[in-house]
Amino acid sequence: MIPLSLASAIEVYGDAFRCEITRHWMDHPVLADASGQLRALMRLLQDEAADQFWRDTLGPIRRLAFTFCSTPIPFASAASSAGIDWTRINRQVRLCQHQFPDFYELLTSLVTNLEQLSAEQSSPFIGPLEELAAQSGRLSVVMRNPRMNKPVATYFAENPALRSTRVVSASQLRGAHACDALAVIGPCGWHPEYVFSAPRAPAIHVMSFRWIRDAWKPGPILLHGSDTSAARHRNHRIGAVPRIGGEAPRSEPSPSDILPLDLLPPMPAFACNIPPGSGMQAETVPARLCHLTGSRAVFVASDDGATSLIIDTSETGRAAVRRAPVDELEPGQYLLLRTSGGGDFIAPLADRILGASAATRRSEQAEWKDRVVARAIEQFGVMSRRELASRVCSSLHAKALSGARPENVHYWMSSKCIRPRKEEDFVAILTFAGLEARARPLWEAMGEISRAHVRAGQLIRRMLLKTISETSLEPLERDGEMVFDLGDHDGGALSAFEIVGIQAEETEVPTDRVGVLLDGEE
């Protein structure tokens, strides 16, 4: 995100006073019918909607209905970009006839309407946008569905009437982006307040379907004297006006209209349970769920010393690549994940740096950890890794070998740790494992791995900085995600995803699931 300069701030300040907000109501009988059927079905199901059958059935249906209501490209293109599996949906409809016969007729009608829409090569948004583009100098479009930003930008580039129209994300509208007119797709309630209260254009056109109720009204924009309130805000208005190229709709939505929240797709649920049969000895680490743009998420390690690689553009306007512990992760930053070749992008490159000794060093790393766990089980019995770590810690304290905390010992026992930071702690844990005679050579061997990891991290950071310096980050800011190809290296391709939220609670997660991208739409 490009930070606001003084000139940009002055422009925003001026737009806030003269901005005119205009609604343009869209119509489409079949989509209106489908939207009403979806709401009716959800209300009839009530608590039954949490049943796994309905979660599997309504998830893609709700996402598709939302896509049609929020995406300004032909319905057929929108359905294709959304990746809808009609075979699976129709199979669910057939199952509904036997499992939930009371809802079969309504579900069948809803799916039939959505299938009909998915074949249409038009959308009510396109004509008004083309006319608005012809009337405006610089037109930008913002949507609620970030996963559709790229397909919409591609469609605009191929449409001569919309070729100069830019697709922007809501986060870009917090920076220095400016345009002559901003088209907001969907009701105001789908978008952050700052889109309207700190406008980046003197004219905002809200394009929404008539049956979606939108009670949003502009409030005070900036502090000012009460005697000048009316004069300063006389142009900042909102109301039902004729849509471009159409007739005037009714002035007020009816009480039965669908609320904006009724059409939002369901929030994805993410879980990372220990696989059945793995027993109490499954290796886990504390982690927090990081929600990413586009209904995705990832578990990021939150144990002692764990960090994640991010791109941070919040302060200087230039991409800063750095490592950050989970407590420093914030919405608006971009988390870097390895999306080809597995979740860990440091270890493969470190092994390449180690060369012929990599297999031996990794074997030694696994050996001392296995010996610690085996000795702990021998002394204290079979229990969870965290309980074992606590018992080992107490044993080290009792023998005055180390003053480490249980969470430190738990981390040392995990495959993510190469060695403790202090040599005396390493000697203590090896003494517990019966490997004190090999403490020095193992310390040096683990030092080789550690140095290789540091070099790998530095190399990846340099490659990223070089790639970023040669690449426009506008697609990243617009779409909330971007792939960075680091060339012929074992680090593979790294993808950046915008952070939208971080779960406060820690969860015990299997180590092989940390850093793995989770998709809530699968």
N, C-alpha and C positions, 0 to 999 in steps of 0.2 A: 504494500500500500504506500502510495506517495503521500508524505505528510503535507499538511496545509502550510503553504507559505503565507506571508502577510498579505500579498496581493490576492491569493485565493480566499483567505479568510474574509477580506473586505468584500469580495464578490459574493460569498455565501451570505454575509450579513445583509447585503443589498437584496439578494434573491429572497431572503426570508420575509422581507417587508412587501415586495411587489409580486411575489409568486401567486399565480392563479391556478387553483386546482379544479379540474373539470372532470366529471364522470361521463363515461360513454358506456351505455348499456348494450350488451350483446344478447342476441336471441338464438336459440336452437331448440326446437321442440323435442327432438329425440334425446338430446343430452339433458334437457330439463326433466324429461320423464325418467331417464336413468338415474339422475341425481336424486329425484324424489323417491324412487324405488329403493335406492341404496340406503337412504335415511330411514325409510319405513322398515326395511329389513333389520337394520341395526337396532331400531327401537323395539321391534317385536322380539328379537333375540334376547335383549337385555344381558343377563349374566351368562346365558348360553354362548354368547359371542366369544367367551374365553375358552370354549371347548377347542381342542386341537383341530377337529374337522373344520370348524368355522375360521380358525386362524389361518389354516392352509388355503381355504376357499376364498375368504374375503380379502386376504392380504393383497394378492395381485389385482383383484377387482377394484379395491379402493385406490390403489396406486394408479390404475389406468384411468378411472374416473377423474381423479385429481389431475392427472397429466392432461386430459382433454380440457379441463377447466382452467389450466394454468400455463399452457404452452402455445405460443403463436406460430405453429406450423401446421400443415395439413394433418388431419386426424390419422390418416394411414401412416404417415411418417412418424408421428408421435407414438403410435402403438408399436411400430417396428423398433424405434429407439428404446422403448420401455422394455423390450424383450419379453413380451407376453407369450406364454405357452398355452395356446388355446386347447391343445389336446388334454393337458392336465386339468384345465378349468372345466372342460366339458365332462371329463371323467368324474370330477367332484360333483357336478350337477346330477349325473346319473346316480351317484352314491346317495345324494340328498333325497332322491325319490324313495329310497328304502330306509334311510336312517332318520330323516327329518321330513316326512311327507307333508306336514303342515306348511312348510316353507318352500316346497318344491316349485310351485307355480310362480311365486314371486321371484325366486332366484332364476328360474328359466327365462322369464320375461326380461329381467335385468341383464343377463348374459347375452340374450338375443339383441337387445338394444346396443350393448357395447360392441358386439361383433359387427353390427351394421355400421356403427360409427367408425370402426377400425378400417373400413373399406373406403371411407370418404376421402377424396383428394382435395379437400378444402377445410377451412376453419373460419368461423366468424371474426376472428381477430385480424386476418390478413388484409382484407379490403380497407378497414379503417386505418391500419398501420401504414399501408401504402399511401393513402391520402394524406395522413399526418406527415409522412416523410417528405412528400412533395411540398407541403406547406412550411416545413421547418428547415432550418439550416443544419444544425447538428442534432440528430435525434438519437437518444439512447433508450434501451429497453431493459427493465429489471423484472425478474420473475422470482417466484418462491421456490421453484424446483431446480436446484443447482445442477443436477445431473443432466438436465435438458439444455443447459447453456450452450454446450458445444454443438449439438444437433441444430439448435436454433441459429447459432452464428453461421453454421455451414449453409443452412437454407437461405438466410439473408444474403450471403455472399453470392449465391446462385440466382437470386431474384433481382433483376435489374432495378426494380422500383425500391428495393430495400438494401441495395449493395452498400450504401454509405451508413446504414444504421448500425450502431454498436450495441452489443449485448454486454451488460455490466452486472456485477454482483452487488448485493446490498452492502457488502464490506467496502467495495470500491467507492460507494457513495458517502463514506466517512472520510475519504481522502480528498485529493485535489481534483478529482474528476469533475468536469463541467461540460454542460451541453445547453443548447437552446431550448430543447423540449425533452422531457422524460416521460416515457410511457410505462406505467406501472400495470402489470398484468395481474388481474385478480383483485379482490376486495382489499381495502386499506388494511384491514385487520390481519392480513397475511404477511405484512411487511413491517420492519422496525419503525418505530416512531420517528427516528431521525431522518428517514427518507422524506418526510413531509415537514418536520419542524426545522430541519437544517437543509433545505433543498439545494441541489446542485444545478437547478435550472429555473428560469423565471416562469415556466409553464409546466405543470404536471398534469398528465392525462391518465386518469384511472380507468382502465378497460376491464370491465367485469360483467359476468352474466347476470341478467336481470333478476333471476330467482335467488341469488345469493344475497342475503341481507347484509348490509354494511352500515352500521350506525356510527362509524368513526366521524368525528368532527374536529377541525383544527382548534387547538387551544392557543394560549399566549405563546408567541414565538421568542421574544426577547424582553428583557425588563424595560419598562418605559413608563412615562407619566400617564396616569389614568385619564387625563384630559385629552390626550392625543390618541387614545386606543383605537377609536373608530377610524380616524384618518389613516393611521399607519397600517391598518389591516383591511381596508375596504376592498383591496384586490385579492386578498388571500381568502378565497371563498370556496365553498364546495356545495354542490347541489345537483339535482337530477336535470340534466340538459339533454337535448337531442344527440344521439350518437352520430358519428360522422357518416353521412350518406344514408341516414335512416330517419324514421319518425320519432317524435318525442315519446318516451315511455311514460308510464304513470309516475307521478311525482314522488310517491312514497312506496317503499316495498310493503307488501301485505304482511300481517303478523305470522302467516303460515310459511313464509319464505325460509329457505335453508340458511342456517347460520354458517359463517365461514369455517368454524371448527368442525362442522359436520362433514366437510369434504376433505379435510386434511387426512393424508394416509396415516395408518397406525404407526406409533412409535415402535421401532424394532426392539426386540428383547434379545440380549446377548448373555450367554452363559458359557462357562468354561469349567465343566465338572471333570473330576478325575475319572478316567476311563474305567468301566467295570472290569474287575479282575486284576486291577493293578495293585491291590492290597494297600495296607497302611504305609508301606514304604515308598510309595510314589513320590518322586522328587517334586516339590512345589516351592514357589517363592511368593512373597507378598507382592501384589500388583494392584494397580488401579485401572479401571476401565476408562479409556479416553475415547470420547465420541468424536467422529470425524464427519466431514461433509458427505452428503449423499447416502445417509442411512448406513454408514460404516462405523466400525469401532476397532480398537486394538487394546489389548492388555499391555500396559507398560510397567516394567519392574519398579517397585518402590522400596526395595531393600537397601541396606546400607551401601552407599557408593555407586548405586546403579544410576545411569544417565541415559538420555535419549538424544538423538541427533535431530536438530530442528533448523529451519530457516526462519529468521526473525527479521521482518522489515518494518517494525513498528516505530523505530526511533530515527534512523538516519535516512530512510528512503532507499538505501542500498541493501541488498540481501546479505544478511549476516548468518553464516553457518556456524553453529556452536553446539556443544553438548550441554544439556540441562537436566537436572534431577526433576522428578515428577512434580515437586512442589513449585517449580518455576515455570511449568507449562501453563500457557494461558490461551483462551480463545483468540483466534486471529493469527496465531503462529502456525507454521506448517511443519508437521511431523514427517520425518523421512523414514521410509520403510523399504526393505528389500522385497520387491514384488516379483522377482525371478530368482529361482535357485534356493529358496528358503527364506526364513525370517532374519537370520544373523548374517550381516554383510561384512563384519570385521574378521571373524574366525577364518573363513575360506581364504581371504587375502593374506592373513597372518601366516597360514600354513604355506602359502606360496612363497612368502618371504623366508620362512624357516627352511624351505627346500627339502633336501633328503632327510634331514633330522626331524621333520614334522611328525611322522608316524611314531618315532621313538618317544619324542617329548609328550605327545598327546597320550601315549600309553602310560607313561610315568605319571602324568597328571591324573588319569583315571585310576591308576593303581593306588596312590596314596589316599585318595578320597574313598575308594572302595574299602581299603583297610580300616579307615576311621569308622565307617558305617558298620562294617562287620564286627569290629571290636566293641562298638557301642551296643549292638544287638546281643552280642555274647554276654556282656555285663549286665544290661538292663532289660533285655527281652525285646520282643517285637512291639513296636509302637510307631507313631507318626514321626516323620523327620524332625518336626519342631520339638516334640517331646524328647526325642533322642538328643537333640542339640542342647536342650536345657539340662539333661542329665550329664552330658559330657562337660558342659560348662561348670556344673557343680563339682565334678571330679577334678577339673583343672584348678578350681579355686581351693579345694581341700588339700591338694598337693602343692599349692603355691607355685604352680607352673605358669599361670596366666591370670590376668584380671579382666579378661574379655567378658562381654555381655552375651547372653544366650543368642541374641539375634546375630552377633558377629560369628559365633560358632556355626549357626545355621547357614550363614552365607558361605563360610569356608567349606562346608560339606557339600555345597551345591556345585553343579557342573559349570555354573557361570563364573565361579571364582577360580583364579589361577593359583594364587597363594595369598596368605595374609600380608598386610602391609609391613608389619614388623617381623624381623627374623626370629625374635624370641618367641613370638606367638606361633610361628611355623614350627619351631623346634618343640614347643609345648604340645601341639596337636599331633605331631609325628611321634612324640614320646608316648602319648596316650595310645597311639596305634601300634606301638612296638617297632617303629621305624627310626628310632633316634640315631642309630648308627649311620643312616643314610641321609641325615638331615642336611648336611652341607651340600653334597652333590645334588640333592633334589632341589634345594633352594636355588642353586645356580641354574639348574635345568628349567625350573619354573620362571626364573628371571629371563631366560631366552624367549620363552613364550610371551611373557609380559612385554618385553621390548618389541617383539614382532607385532603384538596387538597395537602398541603405541604407534609404530611406524605405519601400520595398515590404516589406523584412524587418521593419521596425518596425511597419508597419500589420498585417501578417499575425500578428505576435506579439501585438499588442493584441487583434485579433479572436479569436485562439485563447484568450487569457487570459479574455476576456469570455465566450466560449462555454463554456470549462471551468468558470468560476465559476458558470454557470447550469445546468450539466449534472452529473448524478451520474456518477462515474467507476467505479461498481461494475461495469457491463458491460465496461469496459476491463480491470479487474483480474480479472474472472471469465473472460472470453473471450480475453484477450490481444490484442484488436483493437477498434477503434472508429472510426467515421467522424465527422468534424467538418465540418459545413456552414458555410462562412464567408459565406454569403449571395451577393448579386449582385456578385461580384468575379471578375476573371480568374484569381485564384489557384485557383479551383475548389474541389472538396472535398479535404480532407486526411484521411488515415487514419493512425491510430497502430497500430503493431504492436510487441508485446513482443519485445525482443532476447533470444535464448536462447543465442547463442554468436557469436564473431567469429573468423574465420580469421586466423591469425598472418601468413601469407605474403601478399605483395602480388602482384597479377596485372595485366598490361597489358590494359585493357578499352577498347573503343571508347567515345568520349564519350557517344554517344547511348544507351548501355546503362546508364550510371551513374544510380542513383536509380530504376530501373525495377523494379517488383515482379516477382519470378520465383516461379512456382508449381510446386512439385515434384510435384504430383498431376495436372498436365495431361498 
